[in-house]
Amino acid sequence: MTLFNVKNIKKAVQFASLTALVTTSTLIYAETTGYDQISFSSEAKTEVVNDELYASMYQKTQAKTAKALAVKLNNSINKAMKLAKRYPNVEVTTGSQSTYPKYDKKDNIIGWTGQANIDIKSTHLDDASQLIADLQNELVLDNLRFGVSEKRKDKIKSELMLKVAERFQNRAETIAKSWGANGYRIIKVDLRTGNNYYPPVNSMFLAKATADSPAPESLDFSAGNSKINVTASGTIELIR
């Protein structure tokens, strides 16, 4: 049988953070006798300011023929991508594109409708804000949300994993003492990470600019916060 102490579990957690930090859970097993087992969980969490913006914008138009429609959409997206080059700190990529026919009462095609999207991502919020404002002369803002960048998220989760490991260990020691045991062994530990919360988008920016209502000079928004947490759920066996 293998006994675990603070150093052991910290080493296991550090290894887990390098190999399966976000998408997988890390399990630590020891041989069990099948009695005097207690299950519990510990959590470490923090709230951080969102540092990355994600947005999508689109152009929707109509034309008599599919070819004319494609030309309209391509011209609009190309114009947007050319403008986006002024902002090298903002990642802009072409997104989905769809077309569908319009029929008359006799099921004859009388026109075409299509939509083309671009996706925007950046940790430079001021630049992204200005780009979105500029693009609203041509495109409609469809979606805007905020989150924590992957690099920063990984660093925070690594720190939280070490904290939750120590808390789990301290709680295990307290439980063992409370039950009059000489010590304990860890049977299983399941480490899980998570994060949530995206702030609501101000609806005033979800409309295409017109001659009567031009696009704003820049978007005024608050990125909000995200909560990141790591939970250690496990089972220990008391040593008598």
C-alpha positions as CSV (number, residue, x, y, z in Angstrom):
1,M,0.0,0.0,0.0
2,T,1.1,3.5,-0.8
3,L,0.9,6.4,1.8
4,F,0.5,9.9,0.4
5,N,1.7,13.1,2.1
6,V,1.7,16.8,1.0
7,K,4.7,16.4,-1.2
8,N,3.3,13.4,-2.9
9,I,0.0,14.9,-3.8
10,K,1.6,18.2,-4.9
11,K,3.8,16.3,-7.3
12,A,0.8,14.4,-8.7
13,V,-1.1,17.7,-9.2
14,Q,1.9,19.4,-10.9
15,F,2.1,16.5,-13.2
16,A,-1.6,16.6,-13.9
17,S,-1.4,20.3,-14.7
18,L,1.2,19.7,-17.4
19,T,-0.6,16.8,-19.1
20,A,-4.3,17.4,-18.8
21,L,-4.9,20.8,-17.3
22,V,-8.2,21.8,-18.8
23,T,-10.0,19.1,-20.7
24,T,-9.4,16.0,-18.5
25,S,-9.6,14.9,-14.9
26,T,-6.6,13.5,-13.0
27,L,-7.2,10.3,-10.9
28,I,-4.8,9.1,-8.2
29,Y,-5.4,5.6,-6.9
30,A,-4.1,3.6,-4.0
31,E,-4.8,0.0,-2.9
32,T,-8.0,-0.2,-0.8
33,T,-9.1,-2.6,2.0
34,G,-12.8,-1.6,1.6
35,Y,-13.5,-0.2,5.0
36,D,-13.2,3.0,7.1
37,Q,-13.5,5.0,3.9
38,I,-14.7,8.7,3.8
39,S,-15.4,10.8,0.7
40,F,-15.3,14.6,0.6
41,S,-14.3,17.4,-1.6
42,S,-12.3,20.7,-1.4
43,E,-12.4,23.7,-3.7
44,A,-10.1,26.5,-4.7
45,K,-11.5,29.4,-6.8
46,T,-10.8,32.9,-7.9
47,E,-12.5,35.7,-9.8
48,V,-10.4,37.4,-12.5
49,V,-11.0,40.2,-15.0
50,N,-11.7,39.0,-18.5
51,D,-8.9,39.9,-20.8
52,E,-10.0,38.5,-24.2
53,L,-12.8,39.6,-26.5
54,Y,-14.7,37.3,-29.0
55,A,-17.1,38.7,-31.6
56,S,-18.8,37.8,-34.8
57,M,-20.1,40.1,-37.5
58,Y,-22.0,39.4,-40.7
59,Q,-23.3,40.8,-44.0
60,K,-26.7,39.6,-45.2
61,T,-27.9,40.6,-48.7
62,Q,-30.0,39.6,-51.6
63,A,-29.5,39.4,-55.4
64,K,-31.2,38.2,-58.5
65,T,-28.6,35.4,-59.2
66,A,-26.4,33.3,-57.1
67,K,-23.3,34.7,-58.8
68,A,-24.4,38.3,-58.2
69,L,-25.0,37.4,-54.5
70,A,-21.6,35.8,-54.2
71,V,-20.0,39.0,-55.6
72,K,-21.8,41.2,-53.1
73,L,-20.9,39.0,-50.1
74,N,-17.3,38.7,-51.2
75,N,-16.9,42.4,-51.8
76,S,-18.3,43.2,-48.4
77,I,-16.1,40.6,-46.5
78,N,-13.0,41.6,-48.5
79,K,-13.6,45.2,-47.6
80,A,-13.9,44.3,-43.9
81,M,-10.8,42.1,-44.0
82,K,-8.8,44.9,-45.6
83,L,-9.9,47.3,-42.9
84,A,-9.0,44.8,-40.2
85,K,-5.4,44.8,-41.4
86,R,-5.1,48.2,-39.7
87,Y,-5.4,46.4,-36.4
88,P,-2.5,43.9,-36.2
89,N,-3.3,43.1,-32.6
90,V,-6.7,41.8,-33.5
91,E,-7.2,38.4,-35.0
92,V,-9.9,38.4,-37.7
93,T,-10.9,35.3,-39.7
94,T,-13.6,34.6,-42.2
95,G,-16.4,32.6,-40.7
96,S,-19.4,30.7,-42.1
97,Q,-21.2,31.6,-45.4
98,S,-24.6,30.5,-46.5
99,T,-26.9,31.1,-49.5
100,Y,-30.5,30.0,-50.2
101,P,-33.0,30.6,-53.0
102,K,-36.2,32.6,-52.8
103,Y,-39.2,31.1,-54.6
104,D,-42.4,32.4,-56.1
105,K,-45.8,30.7,-55.7
106,K,-45.0,28.4,-58.6
107,D,-41.7,27.3,-57.0
108,N,-39.6,29.2,-59.5
109,I,-36.4,30.7,-58.2
110,I,-36.8,34.5,-58.3
111,G,-33.8,35.5,-56.2
112,W,-31.1,34.6,-53.7
113,T,-30.4,35.5,-50.1
114,G,-27.0,35.0,-48.5
115,Q,-25.0,35.7,-45.4
116,A,-21.2,35.8,-44.7
117,N,-19.6,36.1,-41.3
118,I,-16.2,37.1,-39.8
119,D,-14.9,36.2,-36.4
120,I,-12.9,38.5,-34.2
121,K,-10.7,37.7,-31.3
122,S,-8.2,39.8,-29.3
123,T,-6.7,40.5,-25.9
124,H,-6.2,44.1,-27.0
125,L,-9.7,45.3,-26.0
126,D,-9.3,48.9,-27.1
127,D,-8.2,47.9,-30.6
128,A,-10.9,45.3,-30.9
129,S,-13.5,47.9,-29.8
130,Q,-12.4,50.4,-32.4
131,L,-12.3,47.8,-35.2
132,I,-15.9,46.6,-34.4
133,A,-17.1,50.2,-34.4
134,D,-15.4,50.8,-37.8
135,L,-16.8,47.6,-39.3
136,Q,-20.4,48.5,-38.3
137,N,-20.5,50.8,-41.3
138,E,-20.4,47.6,-43.4
139,L,-21.4,44.7,-41.1
140,V,-23.8,43.8,-38.4
141,L,-22.5,42.8,-34.9
142,D,-24.0,39.4,-34.2
143,N,-22.3,38.3,-31.0
144,L,-20.0,39.8,-28.5
145,R,-18.6,38.1,-25.4
146,F,-15.6,38.1,-23.1
147,G,-13.5,35.5,-21.4
148,V,-10.1,34.7,-20.0
149,S,-7.3,34.0,-22.5
150,E,-6.0,30.4,-22.6
151,K,-2.5,31.3,-21.5
152,R,-3.7,33.2,-18.5
153,K,-6.4,30.6,-17.7
154,D,-3.8,27.8,-17.7
155,K,-1.6,29.7,-15.3
156,I,-4.4,30.4,-12.9
157,K,-5.6,26.8,-13.0
158,S,-2.1,25.5,-12.2
159,E,-2.0,27.8,-9.2
160,L,-5.5,26.7,-8.0
161,M,-4.6,23.0,-8.4
162,L,-1.8,23.4,-5.9
163,K,-4.1,25.3,-3.5
164,V,-6.8,22.7,-3.7
165,A,-4.3,19.9,-3.2
166,E,-3.2,21.5,0.0
167,R,-6.7,22.1,1.2
168,F,-7.7,18.5,0.5
169,Q,-4.7,17.3,2.4
170,N,-5.5,19.5,5.4
171,R,-9.1,18.4,5.5
172,A,-8.0,14.8,5.2
173,E,-5.8,15.2,8.3
174,T,-8.6,16.9,10.2
175,I,-11.0,14.1,9.3
176,A,-8.5,11.4,10.4
177,K,-8.0,13.1,13.8
178,S,-11.7,13.6,14.3
179,W,-12.3,9.9,13.8
180,G,-9.5,8.9,16.1
181,A,-7.4,7.4,13.4
182,N,-3.6,7.3,13.4
183,G,-3.4,8.5,9.8
184,Y,-5.0,7.9,6.4
185,R,-4.3,6.8,2.9
186,I,-5.7,8.4,-0.3
187,I,-7.9,6.0,-2.3
188,K,-8.9,8.3,-5.1
189,V,-8.7,12.0,-6.0
190,D,-10.6,13.4,-8.9
191,L,-9.4,16.9,-10.0
192,R,-11.9,19.0,-12.1
193,T,-11.5,22.5,-13.4
194,G,-14.2,25.0,-14.6
195,N,-14.9,28.6,-15.3
196,N,-18.1,30.5,-16.1
197,Y,-19.7,33.9,-16.6
198,Y,-19.9,36.1,-19.7
199,P,-21.3,39.6,-19.2
200,P,-24.4,40.7,-21.2
201,V,-23.9,42.6,-24.4
202,N,-25.2,46.1,-24.7
203,S,-28.0,45.7,-27.3
204,M,-27.3,49.2,-28.7
205,F,-24.4,47.8,-30.7
206,L,-26.3,44.9,-32.2
207,A,-27.5,46.8,-35.2
208,K,-25.9,47.8,-38.5
209,A,-25.0,51.5,-38.9
210,T,-27.2,53.5,-41.3
211,A,-27.2,57.1,-42.6
212,D,-29.6,58.1,-39.8
213,S,-27.8,56.1,-37.2
214,P,-24.0,55.9,-37.9
215,A,-21.7,53.5,-36.1
216,P,-20.3,54.8,-32.8
217,E,-16.7,56.1,-32.8
218,S,-15.8,53.2,-30.5
219,L,-17.6,50.6,-28.3
220,D,-17.9,51.5,-24.6
221,F,-18.1,48.2,-22.7
222,S,-17.0,46.5,-19.5
223,A,-15.3,43.1,-20.0
224,G,-16.6,41.8,-16.7
225,N,-15.1,39.0,-14.6
226,S,-14.9,35.2,-14.9
227,K,-14.9,32.7,-12.0
228,I,-12.3,29.9,-12.3
229,N,-12.4,27.0,-9.9
230,V,-10.7,23.7,-9.3
231,T,-12.4,21.0,-7.2
232,A,-10.7,17.9,-5.6
233,S,-13.3,15.2,-4.9
234,G,-11.9,12.0,-3.4
235,T,-11.9,9.2,-0.9
236,I,-9.6,8.5,1.9
237,E,-9.2,5.4,4.1
238,L,-8.5,5.8,7.8
239,I,-5.5,4.0,9.3
240,R,-6.1,2.5,12.7
